[in-house]
Amino acid sequence: MLIQVGQARTIAVDLRLAIWLSLVAGAVNAAGFRALGYFSANMTGNVSTASDMLALGRFAGAFWLLMLLAAFVFGAFVSGLLIAAGERRNLRGIYAFSILLEAGLLVGLALLDLTWSAQAGGQLMMVGLSMLMGLQNAATTKISDAKVRTSHVSGIATDLGLELAELSRGRAALDPARRDVLLARLVLHLATLFAFFGGGISGVWGYEQIGPMVFVIIAALLMLIALPELRKAYRSGENGRG
């Protein structure tokens, strides 16, 4: 699911990618909110809240929310540069490397949060988590040709509504091939939504039990996702070695 690109990808591959990485995104987003009171992936809400704060003269709060937006964009930017560099070198495992990078940085953020002062650690964690969500969302968007967006629930909900509207026309009004495509997309978007929701529950529960160490557990899950994919890439010779 982190190797195949373009026409080689199937709905089953995208479905696995959506479930696992939406689970991660939901856990990071919810655990981050439980710890810091801000969402690391919800840029729509953060920008709306920042505009509200600016209108009320609460400039410090608005600054930090806009910093989250900048961090998210920066994470996507870094992911894009990394993937482009990998593609130029025919490194088909580059997407797995991107997820491993996310895992390593997440461990680093958790450890810094445990050792730094509450204020300094909280601010770094807040910005760092947004950067990682931008990195992950960019990687999944790129590899799936924008079919999978692991932290973009608003878009998923919109797609669900449109797909249900088209399917409601009935069998007679739809070409069978089109109906199959719509059903596959419906399953993909529902799975993404429920995985994000389930990840959120798990993230908050984990934070209540073990605090910032929950991010280490999430990072371990990312490694379990990425490392087998990386081994497959090298065994199959898809990294330009054979």
N, C-alpha and C positions, 0 to 999 in steps of 0.2 A: 504493500500500500504506500510505501515511501520510495519505490523504485520505478514503477510503471508510469509512463507519461503519454499524453496524446491519445491516439487511437488504441493503444495497448491497455488502457484503463477500462474496467468494467464497472457496472453499478455496484457489484458486490465488493469490489476493491474500495470504491468511494464510500460505501456504507461502513466498512470497517474503520476507515480513516475518520469518518465523521463521528462514529460512536466513541472511539477511544480518545480522540483529541478534544471533542466537545465535553467529555467527562472531565478531562484535565482542566479545560478552560473554565467550566462551571465551578470546579473545586477551587481553583486559584482566585477567581472573581469573588466568590462568596466568602472564602476564608479571609481574603484581603479586606473585604468590607467588615467582616466581624472583628478583625484586628485593628483596622485603621479608620473605618467609617467612610471609605471611598471605594468606588468600583474601579478595578484596573482595566476592565474590558469594555465597559459601557460608556463609550465616548459621546453618544447622543445625550445621555443623562448628565454627564460631566459638563458638557458645553452648555446645556440648558441651565444647570445649577450655577455655573460660572457667570453667565449673563445675568442671572438673578442677583448674585452677590455683587457684581459690578454696579448694577442699578441701585442697590442699597448701600453702596459705599464700602462694602466689605472686601477691600482690595487684596488683602493677604490670602483669604480663602479662595478668591477667584484666581489668583496667581498660581496656587498649587493645583487647582483643577485644570488650568490651561497647561501647566507643566505635564500633567498626565497625558493630555492630548499630544503634546510635543514628543513625549517619550514613546507613545504608541506609534506615532508616525516614524520616529527614529528607528524603532524596532523593525517596522516594515521595510524601511530604507536599508538597514543592515542586512535583513533577510534577502532583499532583492539583489544587493551587491554580491552577497555570498553565493546565491544560486546562479547568478549570471557568470561569476568566475568559475564555478564548478562546471557549468554547461560548456563554457569555452574550452575546458580541459577534458571534456567528455567524462566527467565524474558523475555517473548516474546515481551514486549513493549520496549526492550532495544534500538531498532533502533529509536523509537520515542524520547527516552531520548537523544540519540546522536544528533538528529536534534534540540531538545530543548537546549542542551548544546551549539550548534553552534549559536543559536539565542541569548542566554544570553551573550556569549562572543562577538558577533557582536555589541550588544548594548553597552557593556563595552568599546570596541574599539572606537566606535563613540563618546561616552562621553569623553574619554580621548583625542581624537583628537580635540574636541571642547575646552578643558580646558588647554592642554599642549601647549608649544611653537610649532611653525610650524615645526621646524626641528625634535625635539624629538617626537612629535605626528605623524609626517609623517613617520619616521623610524619605530615606533611601529606599526602603521597601516599597513605599507607595509609587515612586517613580519607576523603580526597577521592575515591578510586576507589570506595569503598563507597557514598558518596553518589551517584555517577554511575550505579552499577549499580542502585541503588534507583530513581533517576529513570527510567532506561531501562526497567526491568522494569515499573514502574507505567504508563508510556506504552503499552507494547506490550500489557499486560494490559487496559488501558482500551479501546484502539481495537479490539481483537479480541474484546471481550466475554469475556475470560479464556481464550480458546482458545490464545493464544500467550503463553508465559512464557519469555523468552529466557535466563534464568539459573537457572531452577528445575529442575535435572536430576532431583532426587528425585521431584518430582511427575510429570515426564515418564515416568520409568521405571515409576512406579505405573500411569499411564494405559496404557502399552504392555502391561503384564502383564494388566490388565483387558480391554483390547481383544483381545489374543490369546486370552484365556480364552473370551470370547464368540464369537469367530470359530471357535474349535475345535469348536463345537457342530455345524458343518457347514451346508450350504446349506438342507437340509430344515427345520432348526429355526429359521432366521432369515428374517424378511421381507426381500425383495430391497432395499427402500429402506433398511432398517436396516443391512443388510450393506454397502451402498454408503457409508453414513455412517461405519461402523466402519473400512472400508478407507481412506477419506479421512483420518480421524483418525490411523490407524496411520502412513500416509505422512507426515503433518504431524509427528508426534512422533518418528519415526525421523529425519526430515530435521533437526529441531531438535537431536536428540542428536548426530548425526554432525557437524553444523555447529559445535556447541559444542566437540566433540572436536578437529575440524580447526583451529578458531580457537585452541585451547589450544596445539597443536603449533606453529602459526605464531607465536603470541605469544612463546613461549619461544625459538624459533629467532631471531626478530627481536631480542629483548632481548640474546641472546648476541652478535649481530652489531653492533648500534648502540646498545645501552643504552636509556636513557629516551626516546630519539628514536623508538622503536617506537610510543610512545603518540601521537606526532604523526602517524605514518603511519595509525594506527587512526582518529584524529580526521579525517584527510583522507578516509578511507573513509566515515565517518559523513556528512561534508559531501556526498560524491558520492551518497549515498543520499537525503539530505534535500532538497538544493537543487532537483533536478528535480521532486520532489513538490510543493515550494512553488510552482514556476513553473506546474505543472499547476493547482494550486488557484486561482491568480490568473487564468490564461487562461480557465478554465471558469466564472469568476464565482462560485465556491462560497464566496468570502469575504465575501459580502454586498454586492458591488459591482455586481451585475447580476442 
